């Protein structure tokens, strides 16, 4: 949570404040600072989790950045480009250029993760009402923490946003404060239920159950793959192993069982491995309405 607050709030405030208070002597210095702040904010926009505070802060920071750029430009006394000549100025410029290059490279890797590197399987989005936020997803470790494990390489984590653009109240004290808690889940495909596990309690808060990471979960056999949906609410799963399901069929409710930081849906596809073993195959990319979902995407369902 602290890291999320840092990347989604404190860092943008710092970068924008640095530009706003800039007192550059000439256009060269101002442009260098502008580019540095721009690529830094771009990276924060790409990798930050905006659902903990408000998704709409992204737009507020964008407006503040434009205002900071305008006012700082007005304060430049010498609007001419100058090539630095003294060693101190040269070292400062080289350092800034290296930071710009590094931030730019990380942003490039994040954007590159917006598309899969193999054919994707088409699924139906498993929710029907509300605005849903992709907290993790994509083909880059920078925007999808699941990339560290082959079976979950293309997994997505989904939460629901309230009217303020956040996943919960400002200071959630119970599971009811999370917008997605108890939300209905529907089958994203036709298939046969391989596993339906419904025995783990829902933790009242963050829960690191490493022995049962999926908690209550459903596994659907589809096109020779396993579609894994995890962290169901205990007692809510409405299907059993061996059942045939159709796209859009009710499966259960979102809970907070297993290895979770908050109520959410974890969904991934894997191929290979044991039919009754999750996390034993290779991750397969998936699309919803033809779109490969990545961190900070919104899906609106009426």
C-alpha positions in Angstrom: 0.0 0.0 0.0 2.9 2.4 0.8 4.5 1.7 -2.5 1.2 2.3 -4.3 0.7 5.6 -2.5 4.3 6.6 -3.4 4.0 5.8 -7.1 0.4 7.0 -7.7 0.5 10.2 -5.6 3.7 11.3 -4.1 5.9 10.9 -7.2 3.5 12.8 -9.5 3.3 15.6 -6.9 7.1 15.7 -6.7 7.7 15.8 -10.4 5.0 18.4 -11.1 6.2 20.5 -8.2 9.7 20.4 -9.5 8.6 21.7 -12.9 6.2 24.3 -11.4 8.9 25.8 -9.2 11.6 25.6 -11.9 13.7 28.7 -12.3 15.8 27.8 -15.3 18.1 30.4 -16.7 17.6 29.5 -20.4 15.5 27.4 -22.8 18.0 24.5 -22.8 17.7 23.9 -19.1 13.9 24.2 -19.2 13.6 21.7 -22.0 15.8 19.2 -20.3 13.7 19.5 -17.1 10.5 19.3 -19.1 11.5 16.1 -20.9 12.8 14.6 -17.6 9.5 15.3 -15.9 7.5 14.1 -18.9 9.1 10.7 -19.2 9.0 10.2 -15.4 5.3 11.0 -15.3 4.7 8.7 -18.3 6.3 5.8 -16.4 4.2 6.6 -13.3 1.0 6.7 -15.4 1.8 3.3 -17.0 2.9 1.3 -13.9 1.0 3.1 -11.1 -2.1 1.6 -9.4 -4.7 4.3 -9.5 -7.6 2.4 -8.0 -6.4 2.8 -4.4 -6.8 6.6 -4.4 -8.9 7.4 -7.5 -8.6 6.6 -11.1 -9.5 10.2 -11.9 -6.3 11.5 -10.3 -4.6 10.6 -13.5 -6.5 13.4 -15.3 -6.0 15.9 -12.5 -2.2 15.3 -12.6 -2.2 15.7 -16.4 -3.9 19.1 -16.1 -1.5 20.2 -13.3 1.5 19.1 -15.5 0.3 21.2 -18.4 -0.2 24.2 -16.1 3.3 23.7 -14.5 4.8 23.5 -18.0 3.1 26.7 -19.1 4.0 28.8 -16.0 7.5 27.6 -15.8 8.0 28.5 -19.4 6.8 32.0 -18.7 9.5 32.4 -16.0 12.4 31.7 -18.4 14.5 34.9 -18.6 16.5 33.7 -21.7 14.4 31.8 -24.2 17.4 30.8 -26.3 19.1 27.4 -26.6 22.6 27.3 -25.1 25.2 24.6 -25.2 26.7 24.1 -21.8 30.4 24.9 -21.6 31.6 24.5 -18.1 32.2 21.0 -16.7 29.6 21.3 -13.9 26.8 22.1 -16.4 28.0 19.4 -18.8 28.0 16.7 -16.1 24.5 17.8 -15.0 23.2 17.6 -18.6 24.7 14.1 -19.1 23.3 12.9 -15.8 19.8 14.2 -16.8 20.1 12.6 -20.2 21.0 9.2 -18.6 18.0 9.4 -16.3 15.7 10.4 -19.2 17.1 7.4 -21.2 16.5 5.0 -18.3 12.9 6.3 -17.6 12.2 6.2 -21.3 13.4 2.6 -21.6 11.2 1.5 -18.8 8.2 3.3 -20.3 9.0 1.5 -23.6 9.1 -1.9 -21.9 5.7 -1.1 -20.3 4.1 0.0 -23.6 5.6 -3.1 -25.3 3.7 -5.2 -22.8 0.4 -3.9 -24.3 0.4 -6.8 -26.7 0.9 -10.5 -26.3 3.7 -12.4 -28.0 1.5 -15.3 -29.1 -2.1 -15.9 -30.2 -4.7 -15.1 -27.6 -7.8 -17.0 -26.6 -11.1 -15.0 -26.8 -13.2 -14.9 -23.6 -16.3 -13.1 -22.4 -15.7 -10.6 -19.6 -17.0 -12.3 -16.4 -18.8 -9.4 -14.9 -22.1 -7.8 -16.0 -22.7 -4.6 -14.1 -20.4 -1.7 -13.1 -17.0 -0.2 -13.9 -14.1 -2.6 -13.6 -10.4 -1.8 -13.3 -7.5 -4.0 -14.3 -5.0 -3.8 -11.5 -2.5 -6.2 -13.1 -2.3 -7.4 -16.6 -0.2 -7.2 -19.7 3.0 -8.8 -21.2 5.5 -6.9 -19.0 6.7 -7.4 -15.5 6.3 -3.6 -15.0 2.6 -3.7 -15.4 1.8 -7.3 -14.4 3.3 -8.9 -11.3 2.2 -12.3 -12.5 4.9 -12.3 -15.2 7.3 -14.0 -12.8 5.5 -17.3 -13.1 5.0 -19.0 -16.5 1.6 -20.4 -15.7 0.2 -16.9 -14.8 2.2 -14.9 -17.4 -0.9 -13.3 -18.8 -3.1 -13.2 -15.7 -5.3 -10.3 -14.9 -6.5 -9.0 -11.5 -9.8 -7.2 -11.6 -11.4 -4.9 -9.0 -14.5 -2.7 -9.2 -14.6 1.1 -9.0 -17.1 3.1 -7.0 -18.4 6.5 -8.1 -15.2 8.2 -6.9 -13.0 6.0 -9.1 -11.6 4.0 -6.2 -11.8 0.3 -5.4 -13.0 1.0 -1.8 -13.9 3.7 0.7 -11.0 5.9 1.7 -10.2 3.9 4.8 -11.7 0.4 4.4 -12.4 -1.3 7.6 -14.4 -4.3 6.4 -14.8 -6.4 3.3 -18.1 -4.6 2.7 -16.2 -1.4 2.0 -14.7 -2.9 -1.2 -16.8 -2.3 -4.2 -16.3 -5.8 -5.8 -16.9 -7.8 -2.6 -19.8 -10.2 -3.3 -20.1 -9.2 -6.9 -21.5 -11.9 -9.2 -19.1 -13.8 -11.4 -20.1 -15.4 -14.7 -18.5 -18.0 -16.9 -16.2 -16.4 -19.5 -16.6 -19.4 -21.9 -18.3 -22.7 -22.6 -16.7 -25.7 -21.1 -16.5 -28.3 -18.4 -15.7 -27.7 -14.8 -12.5 -29.5 -13.9 -12.2 -28.1 -10.3 -14.6 -26.3 -8.0 -12.9 -25.6 -4.6 -15.1 -23.9 -2.0 -13.6 -24.6 1.4 -11.4 -21.7 2.4 -12.6 -18.8 4.6 -12.5 -15.2 3.5 -9.9 -13.2 5.3 -11.0 -9.9 6.8 -8.1 -8.1 5.1 -4.9 -8.8 3.3 -4.3 -12.5 3.4 -1.1 -14.3 2.4 -2.1 -17.9 2.2 0.9 -19.2 0.2 -0.2 -22.8 0.6 -3.6 -22.2 -1.0 -2.9 -19.2 -3.2 -6.1 -19.5 -5.3 -8.3 -19.9 -2.3 -11.8 -20.9 -3.4 -11.5 -21.3 -7.2 -13.0 -22.7 -10.4 -11.1 -24.3 -13.3 -12.9 -24.6 -16.6 -11.7 -26.8 -19.5 -11.9 -24.7 -22.7 -10.3 -25.4 -26.1 -7.8 -27.7 -24.5 -6.8 -25.0 -21.9 -7.5 -24.5 -18.3 -9.3 -21.2 -17.4 -8.6 -20.4 -13.8 -10.8 -18.0 -11.7 -9.6 -17.5 -8.2 -10.5 -15.9 -4.8 -14.2 -16.7 -4.7 -16.3 -16.0 -1.7 -16.7 -19.0 0.5 -20.0 -20.8 0.1 -20.9 -19.0 -3.1 -19.7 -21.3 -5.8 -22.7 -22.6 -7.8 -21.0 -25.3 -9.9 -19.3 -28.6 -9.2 -16.6 -30.7 -10.9 -17.9 -32.4 -14.0 -20.6 -29.7 -14.7 -21.0 -28.4 -18.2 -21.2 -24.6 -18.3 -22.1 -22.0 -20.9 -20.8 -18.5 -21.5 -22.5 -16.1 -19.1 -23.6 -18.8 -16.6 -23.5 -17.7 -13.0 -20.5 -19.3 -11.1 -20.4 -17.5 -7.7 -19.3 -14.4 -6.0 -16.0 -12.4 -5.6 -14.4 -13.1 -2.2 -11.1 -12.7 -0.4 -9.9 -16.2 0.0 -6.3 -17.4 -0.7 -3.3 -15.3 -1.3 -4.9 -11.8 -1.7 -4.3 -8.2 -0.7 -8.0 -7.3 -1.1 -11.2 -8.7 -2.6 -10.6 -9.2 -6.4 -10.9 -11.6 -9.2 -7.7 -13.4 -10.5 -8.1 -14.9 -13.9 -5.7 -16.6 -16.2 -5.4 -19.4 -18.8 -2.8 -22.1 -18.9 -2.0 -24.9 -21.2 -0.4 -28.2 -20.3 0.3 -29.5 -16.8 -2.1 -31.7 -14.8 -5.8 -31.3 -15.4 -6.4 -31.1 -11.6 -3.4 -28.9 -10.9 -3.3 -25.2 -11.3 0.0 -23.3 -11.8 1.4 -26.4 -13.5 1.2 -25.3 -17.2 2.2 -22.4 -19.4 0.4 -19.1 -19.5 -1.8 -18.3 -22.5 -2.9 -14.7 -23.4 -6.6 -13.9 -23.5 -8.7 -11.1 -25.0 -12.1 -9.7 -24.0 -14.2 -8.2 -26.8 -11.1 -8.4 -28.9 -9.0 -6.4 -26.4 -5.9 -7.6 -24.6 -6.3 -6.0 -21.1 -3.4 -4.4 -19.3 -2.9 -2.5 -16.0 -5.1 0.7 -15.8 -7.6 -0.4 -18.4 -11.3 0.1 -17.6 -14.1 -2.2 -18.6 -17.6 -0.8 -18.3 -20.5 -3.2 -18.2 -24.1 -2.1 -18.1 
